């Protein structure tokens, strides 16, 4: 178990999400680097430098932890059934009446500051074991990385396994104050982990359940504590710690689900019915016998397809998230993306209806732009809510430059709606429009006398955007990551873009000069 360090109390700003810092070394194509995740995080750079690797890593971490947590706990709902807490020693069964009553009394004392050290000792131990025991959070992260990357072993992610090690580090902070940190290291000898937890303020001094909007959630958690006193109760410390955080998080909107739209989404949208029907046929025993060696999808791909199949049109998003979908259809698609459920099995068929027509067009007959944007619209309508994270690979794919700038505004609208967004991109047009939206945000902030940018706006504040360059190094050393700072004059374009533009201009000028020289020579010959 990790040693319990005496640490300074760290305060929290209620209602905001914590800041999340992810650093890696020797991870896939990445030699080393770190990213501070912002409301809009943009990953740029040449191909094969690790942008997708990093995006998938963030996806895996959020799935295991149920978002970005203020406490280092594992999302109980993500655990496979066979790995639940059945084999934990007796001290992890949280049913000691004295501890429970003391815990309940602290939560009942409104206005009293409640910190990590106010938890019963076995709950504190659970958090420390989560980050200190490699068979706890570390093992779950390893399993999820194998699933998401479709690997036999997470050690396959080590870029240079013969000579070095892979490291993944997380640091969670609030208003530049560290809350907890975690490090995972993979070497030839296996997996090791470690970390530190500050004395986090979970309920601030002077808090009120009514003002914070957590009355119902606290009552539900208190009922869970009462249920744990029953003789037949099996409520473990990991489950209780996870439940405590989730009850507060659901009220404060600290975090939500994570959605990944892979680069191959356009092809999947055109062939998903064939893929799904084939997979269903193979799920029978006879089907399995006919195909003993089944090919597999990566976790991000299978999650994407599963969400498409299970999209709940009745759950349609409302408010700003739905407005972003409406604007994307209106400004870019010039039509609607619709989902028609078949009578046999209820499997969805996605179609495109152009504006001012009553005819539905299958995506196989629609343009590649429509197939590319269809899952974005569908997810915004039927899956994404404020507090969620959306990761999109190359949102500019198959889009005209004008549509790429409109996509930038869609991303900004999602940020305004409270959705965290991560994109990988090669698009100069997308970056230029994001820079314009940041300039617009600065102007709006000044015009509103330094108040926050309005929720209905598509403007962005520079503090809400992080652009990270995955720089390709010479030789085989791998890529490194560095932030591209926003410059009001220059924007957020990588230097290499300017180099490409300059090289194209110089080549064009040289060819024009050759034409002029040839024309001049021909004219002299005719004289």
N, C-alpha and C positions, 0 to 999 in steps of 0.2 A: 504494500500500500504506500502511496506517496505520503511524505511527511507533511503534517498540517502546519502551514506557515502562519504566523501572526501578521495580518495585513491591515492596511488602512481601509476604513469604510469608504466605499465608492458609491456616489449618488447616481440616480437614474432620472432621466427626463421622461416622465410618464407619458405614454401615448406615442413616442417615437420609436423607431426600430434601432437597435444597436448597430454600430459600425463593425464591419467584418473585414479583416485583413488576412489574405491567403498568400503564403509564400511557398515556393517549391524549389527543389534542386535535383538535378539528374532525373527529371520526371518526363518520360517520353522524349520528344525532341528538345525539351527545355533544359538548358544547363543550369540556369538560376534566374530567379526573379520573384517579384511580389506585386500584388494588385490590391488596392483598397476599393472595395465594391461600393459604388455610388448608386443613387436612384437610376441613373443611366450610365452603364459601363460599356465602353466600346473597345473591342480588341481588334487591332489592325496589324498589318505586317505581311511579308511574303508568305506564299504557301509553304506548308511543311515546317512551320516554325512553332507550332504547338497551341495555336489559338483554340482549336476545337478540343484538344486535350484538356486545356485549362477550363473551358466552359463545361465539359462533361464532369470534371472534378468537382466544380461548384455544385452541379446538379446532384451528384452522388452524396456530397456532404449534407446538402439541404434535405434530401430524402431520408437519410439516416437519422438526422436530428429533428426532423419535422420543421425545418426552417432554420433561421439563425437565432439561437437560443441565448437568453441571458444567463442560463445555467447550463453547464455541460451535462446534458442528459440525452439518452437515446429515445427516439420516438417509439413508444411501446407498440404502436400499430404497425410499425415497419418490421418488427421482429417476426421471423418465421415461427409457426406454432411450436415446433419442436425445440426452439431455443428460448422459450419463455422461462420465467424464473422458478421452475419446478425444482431445480437442483440446487438452489441457493441454500446456504446454511441457515440455521434457525434464527440467527440474529437479524436476518433480512426480512423476516416476517414481522410486519409492523403491527403488533397488537398488544403492546405494553400499555396498560391503562394509564399509568402515571405520565408517560411520555405524551400520550395522545391528549390527555386532559390539559397538560401544560401547553401543548401546541395549540389547542383550540382556544385556550385563554388568551394567548398572545394575539391570535387572529381576531378575537372578539374585541380587543382593546383598540378601538378606532382612534386614530391620531398618534398612536405609538409607532415609532419607526420600527420596521421589521427587516432584519438583515439576514444574510446567509448563516451567520453564527447563531441565530435564533431557532434554526431548525433543530429538531432532536438529533443527537449525535449520530445515530445510524443513517439518517438522511444525509448528513454531511459526509459520512464515510462513503455512501453510495456515489456522491458526486466525485469525491477524490479517487475512488476506484475506477470510475468511468474514464478518467483521463490517465490514471497511473497504471492500470492493468492492461497489458496488450491484448488480453482475451476479452476485453469489454468493448469500448468504442473502437479500438484499433482493429479488432477482428471484424466488426460489422462494416467498417469502412473498407477493409480489404475485400470482403465478400461483395459489397456493392460496387466497388471498382471492377471486379471480375465480371459482374453482371452487366454493368453499363458499357464496358469496353469489349465484352464478349471474349474474355480471356480464360485460359485454364488456370492461370495463377497471376495474382497482382504483381508478383516479382517480374513478370514480363514487361512491366512499365519502366523498370530500371533501365536507363539509357545505356550505361556502361557497367554492366554487372560484374565484369572481371576485375575492375579496378576501383570502384567507388560505391556509394550508397545512394538511395533515394530518400529524400526528406519532404514531408508535407507539414507545414506549420499553420496554425490558426490563431488569430488574436481577435478577441471581441472586446470592444471598448464603447464608451459612451461619453460624448463631449470631451474627447481626447484623454479620458481616464480609462485605464485597462480594467476589464471585468474578470476575464479569465483567458488563459492561453493553453494551447495544446500542441504537442509535437509528435509526429509519427515518423519512425525511421525504419527502413527496410535494408537489411544487409544479407550477406551469405549465411549468417548465423540465425537469421529470423527477423522478427518484428519487435521493436521496442517503442515505448510511449512514455510521455511525461507531461507535466504541465503545472499550472498554478491557478488558484482561485482566490480572488480578492473577497473581502467581506461585503458582498454586493447588497445594496439597499433595494429590496424588492417592493416594499411599501414605504413611501417617504414620511417623514415626520409631519404630523398634522393631517394625514390622509383621511378621507371620508369615502365610504363605500358608495354613497349616492353621487358625490361629485365625480368620482372616478368611473362610475357606471359599472361597478363590479358586485353589486348587492346579490344578484341572483347567482353569479358564479361562486362567490364565497359561501353562500348557503349550500350549493351543490357539493362543494369540497368539504364543508363541515359535515354533511351527511355521509360522505365517503369515510371520513374519520370515525364517525359514530358506527358505521357498518363494520369497520375493522375490529371493533371490540367483540364482535360475535365469536363464539368458540369455533364455528365452522368457517370463519373468514380466512381467506388466503390473500391478503393484500400486502404485497412486498414493498420494500423501500424504493426500488427503482420505479415501480408502477406509481407509487404515491408521489415521488418527486416529479415524474413526468406529468402526472395529473395536476399537481399544483401549478406548474408553469403553464399548462394548457388552459386552465381555467382563467388565469390572469390574462393570458395572451388573447383568448377569444374575445374578451371584453375590450382590451386596449388596441386590438388590431395590430399586434406587434409583427406577426408574420403569418404566412399562409402556405398554400400549395406551391409547387414548382412545376413549370411546364416547359418542355423542350421541343422546339420545332427544328428538326434536323435538315441538313442541306438537301437531302433527297426527297423532301416532302412533295415536290411537284410530281415526280414519277409515282410516288405512293398514292397520291390522290387519283391518278389515272388508272391505277391497277389494283387498288386496295380490295375491291370486291373479289377479284380472282385470287389474290393472296389469302384473304380471309377464308374463302370457301375451301381452298386447298388445305389450309391449316385445320379447319374444322373436320374435314374428311379424314385427316391423319390422327385425330384424337381418339377414334375408336380403336378397339384392340386389333381388329383386322387391318385397319389403316396403319397402325404402328408396326405390325408384322411385315407389311409390304414395303415399308420404308424404315429399315432398322437403323440407318444412319441419317438422322434428320439434320438438315442445316439449321443454323440458329441465327437469330437477329441479335444485335446489340441491345442492351437494356433501354437506351434512349429511343431506339427505333420501335421496339415492341411496346413501350409505354405510349409512344405517339399513336400507334395504330390502335391500341386498346382504348385510348381516350376518344379517338374518332368513332369507334364502334359504340361506345357507351355515352356519347354526348347526349345530354339531357336538354332537349329544346324547351321543355317546360320550365327549366331552371334559368332561362335566359337572363343574362346580366342586364342590370338596369343602371341608369345614371351615366357617369362619365365613361365607364368602360364600354357600355353599349353605344354611347355617342361616338366613340372612336371608331367602332366597327361601321356605324352608319356613314361617317365621314369618309372612310376608306372606300366603301361601296360607291358613294356619291361622287367623290373627287377623282378616283382612280379607275374603278371597275366599270363605272357607268352601267350598273346593273346590280342584281342581288344574288347572293349565294344562298341556296335553299337546300334543305335536307328532307328527302322523301323516304319514309319508312316503308319497306316492302311488306306485303301481307304475309309472306312466308318467312317466318323467323324474325321479322322486324328489323332486318339489317338495313342500315341507311344507305341511300344513294344520293350523292351530292351533285347538284346541278346548278347551272348558271342561267339566270333570266335577265336578258338585256333590258335596259330601260325602255319604257313605253311599248313593251310587247307582253304577250301572255304565253309565250313559248319558252319551255325549259330546254336547255341545251346540256347534254352530258359533258362532263369535263374532258372526256376523250376527244370531243369535237371543239372545245373552246381553246382559246389561245393559251400559250404557256404562262403568260402573266396571270390569267384567271386561275389556273391550277396552282400557281405559286402563292397567290394571295388568299385562295379559298380557305386553307386551314387557319390562317391568321384570323379571318372573319369568324369562322366557326368557333375557334377557341375563345375569342373575345365575347361571343354571344353565349356560349354554353359551358364554359369551363373556368374562365378567369374572373377573379374578384379582387377588389382593393386589398392590398397586403400580400398578394401572390407575387411570385417572380416568374417572368417570361424570358426564356433564353431562345434567341433566334439566330440560326446560322445564315449569314449572307442574305439579309432581308431585301437586298437590291437585285437578287437573281431574277433574270428574265424581265426586268423592268426598264422601260424607257427612262432616260435621264430625268424627265419631268416627273415621272411616277416615283423615281427614287427620292426626289425632294419631298414629294407628298408622303412617302413612307416615313421620312424623318419626322414630319409633323405628327404622324400617327404615333410614333414612339414617344414623342414629347407629350401628347395627350394622355398616353398611358401613365407616364410619370406623374402628371398632374392628377390623375385619378387614383394615385397611391399604389401603382404597380411598379415593382422593381424590374428593370429591363437590362439584359446583357445581350449584346450583339457582336458577332464577328463580321468583318466587312473588308472589302477591297475598294469600296466606292468612294471616289473623290467627291461626287455629287452629294452623297449622303453626309459626308463630313462637312462639306461647305454649308449645307443647309442647317446642320446641327449647330455650327458656329454662328450662323445668322440668328438662330433661335436663342442662343446664349446672349448675343448682343441685344436682341429684343427683350430678353429677360432683365438685363441690366437697365435698359431704358424704362421698362415698366416699374422696376423697383425704385428708380429715381423719381418717376412721375407720381408714384404712390407714397412718396416721402419715406422711402426705405421700408415699406411694408412688404409682406410676402407677395409673390406673384399670384394672381387670381387663379382659382381652381379651373375655371372654364377656359383659361388661356392655353396656348400651345407653346408659350415661351418657356425657356429654361434658364435657371441661374447657373453661373459657372461652377458654384459649389456642388451642384447636383449632377455634374457630368464628369466622368473620368475617362480619358482616352489613353490607352496603353499600347505601346509599340512593341511587338515581338520582333526583335532585331536579329537578323541572320548574321552570324559571325563567320569569319573565314575558317576554312578547315572543317574539322569534324567535331568541334567543341560544343555544338548545339547553340540554341538561341538564348538571348537574354531579354528581360522585360524592363521597359522604362516608361515613365509617364510622359506624355506630350502635353505640356502646359498650354492653357488657353491664352492666346495673344489677341487682343482686340483688333489689331490690324491684320495679322497673318492668319488668324483662325487656329485650327487644330490639325492641319495637314502634316503628314510625315515629310521629312526632308527628301526622302527618296522619290516622292511623287513629283516634287519640283525637279529632281534630277531626270526623271523620265520625260517630263514635259520639255525640259531644256534640251535633252538629247533628240527628241522628236523635232523640235524647232530647228536645231542645228542641222539635222539630216535634211529636213525640208529645204532650208536655205541653201545647203550645199548642192542639192539636186537642181534647185532653181538656177543657181549660178552656172551649173554645167549646161543647162538648157540655153542660157543666155550666151555662154561661150560658144556653143555649137551653132546657135543662130547667127552670132557675129561672124564666125568663121565661114559659114555658108554665104553670108552676104558679101564678104570680101572676095570670095571666089567668083561671084557673079559680076563683080566690078571689072 
